[in-house]
């Protein structure tokens, strides 16, 4: 079974000229940075923020946080406010790809450098921000698809029926992860069939309900062979739904693969309820983001993107990842 594929992609997009016309670089110490994120009570975002603040403040930067409950209109106003307050730089987790370009055009016109994090902007925004630091969404999905294929092949399944419980698929990281998952799964197992995809917008309560309904719906059709939970909280929701409906998971039952490691996935992997997940750590990308912003102020040449390294996690390498994934 192939269980430890690791693909290191940090900085391999290539070096490019970074936003001509911005203010001159200067030392990082004393620089003011506006950080615009989604809801900071979210486990991932909160962990990311704590790491970034610590690293940036240690470098002498002054940080002010603007949080939005996934409200694109509010974030657009926050971005305009950050420009009006003359911050030296903006670090941005884009809430909406569709609303991003007009906002970034205004920041570029004002000469304020923007560093995008967590969710990579689409091609339409190229040239409007300095660089991206964070996950490779398509690769995260692809590695989850590889893990699903590994498990299916180990059971002799060449045409497994697979369902997915996902984050928001209208835009952002969700559709990229799903595309990567489907592409990798079909490349390995052309007979695999995606029988259902439920967009629960990252909500594990809705995820458990959706998974339970799918399990019941397909029970008379031979059942579902595997579930992709787009993050470990959604994968855990599938495990809970299976328990409620009396469906076995793990080695003797339905395959459950997570999309990025989180605390609920650790005991599920240890018990065998989940077969695999993929490493993606907020502390890693946040520390890198602080480093890159500091490098910009210090006049260093930057790459066009900095991707975190991702790796499939199973019981075989869980001990090496459990602590880092326990956020």
N, C-alpha and C positions, 0 to 999 in steps of 0.2 A: 504493500500500500504506500502510495506517495503522500507523505504527510507534512513535509517541512519545506515546501517551495518558498523561497524568499527572493524577492525582487527589489533590489536597491535602486531607487530612481531619483534620489535627492539631487536636484540641480542639473539633471541631464537634459532638460528642455533646451538648454543652450544659453549663451550669454548674448544679451542684446543691449542696444543703446537704451537708456532709461530716461524717458520723459524729458525731452529738452524743454528749456524755458522755465524750469523750476528754480527756486531760490538756491543759492550756493550751499554746498555741504559745509557742515561745521562740526565741532566736537559734540558728542552725544550729551555730555553733562550739562544740565540746565535746560535742555530742550523739553518743550511741552508736547505731549502726545494725547490726542483724543482717541479713545478706544470705544468703537461702536459694535455692540454684540447683541445677540438674541437674549432671551431671558436668562439672567445669571443664576437663577435658582435651579436651572437644568444642571444635572450632574456633570456632564461633559463641559459645558460652557463655564460653569463655576470653577471647575478644576483648571481649565485652560486659563481663565482670568487670574486666579491666584498665582499660578506659575509665572505668567507674563508680568504681572505687577512686581513680583519679587525680583525677577531678573532685570527688568527695565529700571526699577528704582535703584537697584544695586549699581547700575551703570550711570546713575545720576539724572535719569529722565524723570519728568514730572507727569504723572498719569491722571487723567480724568475719564471716568467710565460713563457711557451712555448706553442704557439697556432698553431693548424694545421687545414687547411680547409678540414677536413675529408680525409686526404691523409695518408694512412698507411705507405707508404715508408718514408715520411717526419717525421712522428711520431717515427718510428724506429730509424732514425738518431738522432732525438732529445733525445730519451732515451739513446742512446749511448753517446751523448754529455754530458748529465747530469751525467752519470757514470764517464766519463773522467774528468769532472770538480769537482769531489769529493764532491757532495752534500751529506748531512747527511741522506736525505730521498727523496723519489720521491712520489708525489701524481699523479695518472694516471687515466684519463678517456680514456679507450681503444677505439681507432677508429676502429680497426678491430680485431675481435676475432681470425680470421685465422692467422693473423700476430703476435699475442700477445705472444704466448708461446716462440718462439726463443728469443724475446727481453727480456722476463722475466727470461729466463734461464741465459742470460748474466748478468743481474742485480744481480741475486742470486749468481752467481759465483764471482762477484765483491764485494759481501757483502753489497749491498745497499738495505735497506728495501723499499718496494713498497706498497703503500696504494691505492687500486683501488676504484674509485668513479663513481657515476652516472650510469654506465653500468656494471653489474656484469659479471666477466669472466666466461666462461664455465668450465666444470669439468676438461678439459685437463690442465688448468692452476693452479689447486689446488696444494698448497704446494710451489708455486713460489712467493706468495705475502703475506703480513702480514694479511690483512683483507679487507673487502669490506664495504663501507658506501654509502647508497643511496636507491633508490627506489626498491621495490619488484615488478619487471615488471609483473610477472604472476598474482600477486594479483591485481595490477592496472587493468589489463584486466578483471580479474574475477569480480571485483566490477562494472566495466562498463557493463559487461554481466548481472549481477544481476539487475542493474538499468534498462537495456533494458527489462529484463523479468518482472520487476515490472510494467513498463509502459504498456507493451503488455497485461499482465494479467488484469490490470485495465480497459482495453478496450475490454476485452473478446476475445482477439486473442490467440488462442492456437497453431497456425501454421503460425506465422508471417514470411514475407519475409524480410530478413535483408541484407544490403550491408555495406561494410566497406571501408573507405578511410584511408590509413595507412602510417606510416613511413616505412623506408627501411626494407624489410623482408628477405634479404639475410642472415643477422646475427644481433647480438646485441639485443636491447630491443624490437624491432618490433615483431619478431616472438614469443617472450615470452608473450607479451601483447595479441597478437591475439589468441594464444593458450588458455590463461586464459579466454578471452572473450567467445570464442566458447564453451569451456568446461562448464563454468557457465551457459551460455544461454541454452545449450542443457540439462543440468541437471534439470533446472527448466521447460523448454518447449521442450520436445523431438521432437515435430512437427515443431519447428523453422527451417528455411532453410536459409543458407548463400548463397544468389543468386549471389553475386559478391564481389570480394575483389580487390581493386585497390591500388597498391603500388605506391605512389607518392613521396616517399623519404622525407616526412615531408614538402613538398613544398605546401603552401596553394593556390598558383595560379594554379598549376597543379591539386590540390585537387578540386578546384571549377569547373574546366573544366571536370574532371573525373566524379564528382557527377552529373553535368548537363547532361552529355552523358548517365549516368546510369538511371537517371530519365526519360529521353526521351525514352531510350531503353525499359524500363519496363512499360511505360505508357499504352501500348496496352495490357498488361498482368495483369491488376489490380493494377499496381503501386508497389512501395516499401513501406513496412510498417515502417521500421526503418533504420537509418544510424548510424554507429559507426564511429566517427571521432577520430583517435587515440590520438590526443591532441586537445585542444580547438580551436587552430588556424585552424585545419582541420575541426573540427565540425562547426566552423563559415563559412568555405568555403562551406560546405554543405548547411547551412542556406542561404548563398548568392545565390548559384546555384538554390535552391528551389524558391527564390524570383524572379529570372530571368525567370524561366520556369513557374511561376504562380502556383506552388504547395504549398499548405498550410503546415505549420509546427506547432508543439505544440499540444495543447489539441484537436484541431479539424483537425489535419493533421498528417503528417509524424513525427515519433518520431526521435529526434536527441539527441544522447548521446555522450559527450566528453570523452576523455581518461585521461587527467590530466588538472587540472584547470589552466587557463591563462587569461590575461586581456580581450581578445575578448569574452570569455565565460560569463563574468559577466553580461553585458547588455542582452545577449541572454537568460540567465537563468531568469533574472528579468522580461523580457517580456514574457517568456514562449516559446520562439522559440526553446530553448534547454530544454530538460526534466531534464537532470542531467549531472554531470561530476564527477570526482574523485579528491580528494585533494592529491596533491604531490607538495611540496614546496622546491625550491632550497635553500632558506635561512635556512630551517631546516636541510637538509642533509649536507650543507656546514658548518654550525656551529658545527654539530656533528663530521664532518671530522676533523676540527681543534682541537676539544677536544680529539679525539682518537689519532691523531698524537702526541699531547702533552703528553697524557697518556703513549704512547710508550716510549718517551724520558725520562719520569719520572719513568720508570721501572714497570709500572702497567701491570697486566695480561689482555689480550684483548680477546674478543670473535671473532669467525671466520667471523661473519658478523653482521652489524648493519643496519637493515631495518627501513626506515621511516614508521610511522603509516599512513595508507590511509583510507579515509572515503568518502562515496557517498555524493555529494553535490546537493541539489535541492533548489527550492524556499524556502522550509521550514527552511533550515539552511544557506541560502546564506548570510544573514547579518553577521553571525559569521565568514565567510570565505572570503568575498569580498575583503577586504583590502589586506590580505596575498596573495590572488590569482591574484592580479592586476599587475603582472609583465609583 
